[in-house]
């Protein structure tokens, strides 16, 4: 451990010295009035092992992480230089130490780290000559390649030519003459990773093309970078309370116990159930005491906790108490809480700050009904989960493409075209008079019955498929008519649900498929099998069939073309598919095949399948009508509104409601649609659930109706204050008002409000709308307790501090309703 501490101190001293010299030079050049100087860098690197690829893991992950941070970053950064990495190879530092980078506040808040670097990946370099060669190329990557990628133009062309020329002269096709993979190869690849899907070398491309496609597929590289997320133990924190506290305690942990990363210790801070002894608690002392090497200076976990708290001083924390065997109770500063709330009043926007750099584009594939069929209850979850996921991404500033991958191509259209021709003979002549398909499902069922029972009809229908795919004008016109009729029906549902989605169906990719298959074949990924063309994916028994034995294309073909288009043409950094969970294996195979084709990698892209469970009836089976038919989505929406309308009319009769008669219907629609959405979104998408109108429309408990009542209650209080002469909007504009958090429910509400950034961070990471629901329900409970126990109106005079709390809480609740695509009525 002494060696570890020595190396750590050397590096820390080195960087502090660099920071001081840099600051002195800047101060000498700058005019005296341009003070204060920039923040002093405080960066700690725990470099591990003597193996070059271990050091490379640190270097590459560090560079990738830094490149993804806002620019300018909210803290000082000292880059990890190539020369320092090479020098560190001889330092004989202990293995598995990890990396930590801290900001310049106080002792430094840990922002992220590498918990454990890989060990034993490759033998040392065999000679000083080769070591020098690799070192030179490391320097070239740093001084030439990195700037070229950041500012492409002609710099990238020149750098690509230089690298490709060198690679073409080595027997290995790599940077080293003797090694198949070195730190320089990985540095070059990780630098180019973000642009590999669209990168086209302009000069002497063959060697570089091979390098870019083969190195990421090598087992050694895959082992190092197949899941870069596991290197990251702590991300850049949001401005939420929990993130800030974890940063504070992590800093104290690493400062007091530098060996913590080695021991696998990460900070645990949680909110307490009873705030009498503190609102939050840190429970690391017991685990740390057990893992610390013996002998040491600590006799009990309590001593560890005391040592940890002695390193902490932050304006967020008012008091720290060590209780029992070592629980650290945290009491938050009232001044800090009120200052944060004032900032929220001024900004009027509770979301985390907008990043300085543009986030990568996200494509979300959701809803996906079939042409010539009504949307039914099976489309409910994909549609509303997809809309909420898109709103979460857009709310956090991610450019988002909302894609409706409708089923508008395939063999069934031959059947539908023939049935339409026989039902309306004049349609063949282009005469659409009298063509009116009101019930798409009934039309489809009738066509299917005739297809199954009439062999002549079936044969003609199959010939129609060939004509349609061959571009026959008459078939195309009828197909287009079916699509237009279906779109009009779909749009009625989307409008009622407040869903915005752009159609890009299966037919859109039809012309791309042959080229994609040809490309995959050239990569030796496609294997002939019984006349069909297949891609065999490891661990899956059934292959992807990219072309049928009759030359036709199916779902596998379309989905391979779609993922290629989304990653390479749309340049999406993330693609999200939202379908029922039974399609999970299919999409895992599509993702794996796309990865093997080199279209994406885990470092530069993120691809996710959100699989959802089934909507069931009270019998536990798929939700159907009494006759056994699938429930049309429009009928489900109508029934919810009808029941809610009856309930509101009854409340008015009983004197419990005050909604004008002319607003009853529109209010019932908002509540009815919102109740359906919340009933679905409040559950983990992977689980099945039993659909119940009574449970969904209940005014008590964790339902959308209760939450809308709670929000409307806050609005009612604000309206009453306005009638009494105090407009909360004027208070917000004025600013400077002292907020009072003296009552326990006032303080609880303030803390709940300020948890919102942490919630958004967690929701974005998992794209999990149900976490928004959990927070919204808790917020409603706390807000209801606040308005019940604290008088906002005293003898007709509003308490301005409490009125502002009502307004801030209402704004945060409204933000949650927006993320869930729920339109909340002003009054109920």
Secondary structure as GFF3:
##gff-version 3
##sequence-region A 1 828
A	DSSP	alpha_helix	2	29	.	.	.	ID=ss1
A	DSSP	beta_strand	43	44	.	.	.	ID=ss2
A	DSSP	alpha_helix	52	67	.	.	.	ID=ss3
A	DSSP	alpha_helix	82	88	.	.	.	ID=ss4
A	DSSP	beta_strand	99	102	.	.	.	ID=ss5
A	DSSP	beta_strand	110	114	.	.	.	ID=ss6
A	DSSP	alpha_helix	128	140	.	.	.	ID=ss7
A	DSSP	pi_helix	141	145	.	.	.	ID=ss8
A	DSSP	alpha_helix	146	150	.	.	.	ID=ss9
A	DSSP	alpha_helix	153	169	.	.	.	ID=ss10
A	DSSP	alpha_helix	183	192	.	.	.	ID=ss11
A	DSSP	three_ten_helix	193	198	.	.	.	ID=ss12
A	DSSP	alpha_helix	205	214	.	.	.	ID=ss13
A	DSSP	three_ten_helix	215	217	.	.	.	ID=ss14
A	DSSP	alpha_helix	219	225	.	.	.	ID=ss15
A	DSSP	three_ten_helix	228	231	.	.	.	ID=ss16
A	DSSP	alpha_helix	241	256	.	.	.	ID=ss17
A	DSSP	three_ten_helix	258	260	.	.	.	ID=ss18
A	DSSP	beta_strand	269	271	.	.	.	ID=ss19
A	DSSP	three_ten_helix	275	277	.	.	.	ID=ss20
A	DSSP	beta_strand	280	282	.	.	.	ID=ss21
A	DSSP	alpha_helix	285	291	.	.	.	ID=ss22
A	DSSP	alpha_helix	301	309	.	.	.	ID=ss23
A	DSSP	beta_strand	317	323	.	.	.	ID=ss24
A	DSSP	beta_strand	327	332	.	.	.	ID=ss25
A	DSSP	alpha_helix	334	347	.	.	.	ID=ss26
A	DSSP	beta_strand	362	365	.	.	.	ID=ss27
A	DSSP	three_ten_helix	377	379	.	.	.	ID=ss28
A	DSSP	alpha_helix	380	395	.	.	.	ID=ss29
A	DSSP	beta_strand	400	404	.	.	.	ID=ss30
A	DSSP	alpha_helix	412	423	.	.	.	ID=ss31
A	DSSP	three_ten_helix	425	429	.	.	.	ID=ss32
A	DSSP	alpha_helix	440	453	.	.	.	ID=ss33
A	DSSP	alpha_helix	455	469	.	.	.	ID=ss34
A	DSSP	alpha_helix	473	497	.	.	.	ID=ss35
A	DSSP	beta_strand	502	503	.	.	.	ID=ss36
A	DSSP	three_ten_helix	506	509	.	.	.	ID=ss37
A	DSSP	alpha_helix	513	522	.	.	.	ID=ss38
A	DSSP	beta_strand	527	529	.	.	.	ID=ss39
A	DSSP	beta_strand	532	535	.	.	.	ID=ss40
A	DSSP	beta_strand	544	547	.	.	.	ID=ss41
A	DSSP	alpha_helix	555	564	.	.	.	ID=ss42
A	DSSP	pi_helix	565	569	.	.	.	ID=ss43
A	DSSP	beta_strand	574	580	.	.	.	ID=ss44
A	DSSP	three_ten_helix	581	583	.	.	.	ID=ss45
A	DSSP	alpha_helix	584	596	.	.	.	ID=ss46
A	DSSP	beta_strand	606	612	.	.	.	ID=ss47
A	DSSP	beta_strand	615	616	.	.	.	ID=ss48
A	DSSP	alpha_helix	633	653	.	.	.	ID=ss49
A	DSSP	three_ten_helix	661	663	.	.	.	ID=ss50
A	DSSP	alpha_helix	664	681	.	.	.	ID=ss51
A	DSSP	beta_strand	689	690	.	.	.	ID=ss52
A	DSSP	alpha_helix	693	696	.	.	.	ID=ss53
A	DSSP	alpha_helix	704	723	.	.	.	ID=ss54
A	DSSP	alpha_helix	728	734	.	.	.	ID=ss55
A	DSSP	alpha_helix	744	754	.	.	.	ID=ss56
A	DSSP	alpha_helix	756	766	.	.	.	ID=ss57
A	DSSP	alpha_helix	769	789	.	.	.	ID=ss58
A	DSSP	beta_strand	793	794	.	.	.	ID=ss59
A	DSSP	beta_strand	797	798	.	.	.	ID=ss60
A	DSSP	alpha_helix	800	819	.	.	.	ID=ss61
###
